[in-house]
Amino acid sequence: MAQEPSSIRIGHLSTMYHTAFLLRGTDLLDREGLTATWRLFPSGPDIISAMQRGDLDLGYIGLPPVIIGIDKGLSLACIAGGHVEGTIMIAGPGTRTLGESGDMKAFLSQFSGKAIGTPPRGSIHDVIVNELLREHGISDITVKNYPWADFLSDALQSGEIAAAAGTPALAVTARRYGSARLAIPADELWPFNPSYGIIVTRAMMQKKDLLTRFLTAHEAACEMIRHDPATAAGVVAKTTGMVDPDFVMETYRISPKYCAALPMEYVRSTMKFVHTLEALGYISRPINEEEIFDRSLIAAVHPGPHHYNAGISG
């Protein structure tokens, strides 16, 4: 017997390696009997605010905004992964890369008295930069937050900031349209950091069949990125209407770790964020693992070992 179509309201970001654009541009949701209403947001914290208002059923969000939302009383659950190590740093001409600097403290110290740009306060990129500065005892560098990640390249070109942290697409944009270069690769900033997860309100967990069908489509989209990135890049480019397939492929290659699973490495890296957020004053108390994750659905959809370290084909 055919499944009745189910509708789901989804909040997503402009981040092109999230499966949102693949699900929008293919029939993967249709195959699962799902229809989706998609809404684009400038940042993870904005999606959290929309979930708090009851405007969304599901969101593509970095884990730090989720933890902050839970601290504020919002009942949320991360039910799947999608990608890890999605933060890079770019810097302008004349700056040393991390490799050229020798270590992280020496790299960061070259920006003394200047500013590093990131997406909004509480975003994963903002938290990573603030933690690196805290960890290395550097207090004379300002972290400047921007409402849209798209503003970072222009701010770097104008000299408003000396470096910027953001998604891999930022490095591709810098290489194509500006004079900045990749200063810290994705795998050297914060190993296995959970760049985004699939987040729902705890009330949505009652709709297990609907969510299982969504996760089945999400897992299929992750597999498309890993096994057929050229096709995935073409779909994303067409769906966004803003970049070409080569741009998307460059983004995939800069940060090639895709999977829907929630392995312990993902969980442990997330819990490190909890300590960071508390130390930075972003949350008022330690948030425990059970408050953040519900792995029951993805364990059924994606049993067995994760594929984050397998990389992409081609």
N, C-alpha and C positions, 0 to 999 in steps of 0.2 A: 504494500500500500504506500502510495507516494506521501512524503512528508508535507504538511501544511507549511506554506512560506512563513517565515518568521522575520520580523524586522528588528534591527539593532542600531542604536545611535552611537556613532564612533567619533571620538576626537583624536586628531592626529596632528603631526608637525610637518614641516616642509622637508624633513630629513629623508633623502631619497633612498637610503638603504633600508628603511623600515618597510615591512611588507604591505603597508597601507596602499601604496601606489600600485603594487602588483594586484592586490585584491580589487582595487577600483578598476584596473585596466584589463582584467581577465574574467573568466566565468567561474573562478574557483569558489566564490560564495554561492553563486547560483546552483552549482552542483550539490551544495549542502542544504539547499532550500532556504537560503538566507538572502534577505535584502538589507541594504545598509544605507543609513543617512550619514553622510560624511561631513565633518566640520573641521576646518583648518584653524589651528591656533599658533600664536607666535612662540610659545614656550610650554614646557611641562607644568610650571606653576599655574599658568592660565587654564590648562586642562583640569588641574586639581580644583580650581575655583569653580569651573563649570560643573564638575561632578558634585561638588558641595551644594550647588544650586539645584541639582537634580536634572540637569540638562543633557547628561550623557549616560550611556550604559557601560561604555568601555573606552579605555584610552591607551594610546601609545606614549609611554612616559619613562623618563629616566628615574631611577629609584630614589635619589635624594628628595625630589619634590613629594614623592609618595610618603616617605618617612616623615617629612615635615607636616604633611596633611594628617597623618595618623596622630602625630603629637598634638595637633589642634582639635582632635576629636572625631575626625572623619574615619569611618569604618571601611577600609580598603583591603584588597587582596591582590597580590601579584600572582597570576595564574599561569604564566608562561614567560619564557625569555624570548630572544630574537636575535641578539647581537651582543658581543662584548668588545671592549677596547675601542670605543667610538669617539675618543677625545684625542685630538692632536694639538700641537702648538705651532704657529707660524710666527716669523719675525722678519723685520725689514732688512735691507742691505746693510752690510757692515757688522751684523751681529753674528755671534758664534752659535753653532748648533750645539745640542747636548753632547754629541760625540766629540766635537772640537773643544768643548769646555772641560771635558774630563769627568765632571760629576754634576749633579743637579744643583748644588749650592753655587758652584762657580757659574753655571749657566744662568741661574736666576739673578745673581748679584750684578750682572752686566746691565740690568734694568733699574739699578738703584736710582731713586728719585723720579722714576717714570711710572707709567701705568701699563697694566696688562688688561686687555679687553676680554670680556666673556659675555655670553647670554645672561638673562636675568638672575638676580640673587636667588639662590636656592636651586638653580639648575645644576646638573651634574658637572658641567664645565667650570662653573663658578666655585663649586665645592672643592673640586680637585685642585684648582689653582690656589685657593685660600689654604687648603691643607698643606700643600707643598711649601708655601711661604711660612706657615706656622711651624711645620716640621723642621725647617732649616733655619728658624730663628731670624727671618728677614722681615723687618717692619717698615722699611722705607720705600716699598713698592705699593702703589695703589691698584686695587682691582676695580675696574670701571665696567659696570654692567650696562648692557644695551637691550632694549625690548625685543628686537629681532636680530637673530644671528647674521642676517644679511647686511647689517650695518657695519660689521667688524672690518671687512676688507677696506671700505672707504675710510674708516677711522684710522686704520694702519697706514694707508697711503697718504693721508693728510698729516700724519705725525701726531695725531691726537693720542694714540697709544703706541707703545714700542713693540708690543707682541700681542697675539690674540690666541685664545683657546676656543676650540669649537669642533664641529664634526669634520670628518675627512673631506667633505665637499669644500670646506674652507681652504684647504691646501690646494685643491684643484683650481679653485677660483683664483687664488693668489698666483699660482704658476701660469695660468692662462692670461689673466687680465691685469696683473700687477707685478711689482718687483720683489715681493716677499717670497720666502721659501720655507719649506717644511723644516722646523727646528727641532721638534721632538716627535718621533714616530708614535703611532697609536699604541704599540706594544711596550713602550718604554716609560709611559707616564704613570700608569696604575694597572698592573697586571690583572687581567680577567675582570676589569671593572664592567659592571652591567649597564651598558649604554642605554638600553631600554628594556622595558618589560610590558607585558599585556596586563593592564590593571582594570579591575572592576570594583564596584561597591560590594560589600559583603551581602547586601540584599539580593544582588544579581546572582549570587552563588546558588540560589534556589532554582534558577533556570539552567540546570546542569546540561540538559540535552542541547539547548541553544548554544551554550558556551562550548560544549564538546564539538559541535559542528563548526563553530567559528575557529577553534583551535586546529581542527583537521585541515581547514583551508589555509590557516596561517602556517602550519607545518609544511604544507605542500608548497607554499610560496617561498619559505626558507630553503627548501630543497631545490627549487628552481634557481635561486641565486647561486647555490653551491654547485649544482651540476650543469646548469645551462645559463651562465651569467650573461652571455651575449643576448639571448632572447629576453631575459629579465630586463636588461639595460634598455632594450628597444621598447619594451612595454612602459617602463618608467619614464623614459624620455617623451614618449607619445602622450602619456597620461598627464605629466606635469606641463608639457608644452613650453618648457623654459630652458631645457638643456638638450644636448644631443647624446646619442647612445655612448659615444666615446667618453664623454664627461662622466656618465654613470659608471662605466667600466673602470675608469681611473679611481673613482671613489671606492668601488668594491675592492680593488687591489690594494689600496692604502690601508684598508682595515677589513681583512677577509674572513672574519670569524662569525659565521651565521648558523643559528640553530634555534629551535623552539623550546628545547629542554631547559630544565631548572636544576642543573647538577649542584653538588655541594660547593664546588669552586665558585659558582655564581653566588650562592647564598653567603659563603664566607666573605667574599669581596663586598657584598652589600652590607654585611654586618660591620665591616670596617668603616663604612660610611656612617653608621650609627654613632660610633665613637667620635668620628670627626665632626659630625653635626652637633653633637653635645658640646665638644670642646670649643667649637666656634660660636656657641650660643644660639644656633639655629633651632634647636629643640630643647625642651625643658627637662626631659627625662630619657633614660635608655629605653628604646623600643625593642621588644624582643622578636625573635625570628617568627614565632607563631602569629604575631600581629601583622607581619608583612606578607607572608607567603601562604598560599594554599596550593600544594603541588599535586593534589589528587587527580585533577582532570588531565593535566599534561602527562602525568605518569601513565595514564591509560592511552593517550593519543601517541605519545613518544616513549615507549618502553625501551629499556636498554641504554647503552652508553651515549653520551652527547657527541655532537659533531663539530663543536666550535673550533677545535684545533685542526680539523681536516682541510680548511681553506676552501678555495674555489677552483673549479676547472678552468683551463685555458689561461 
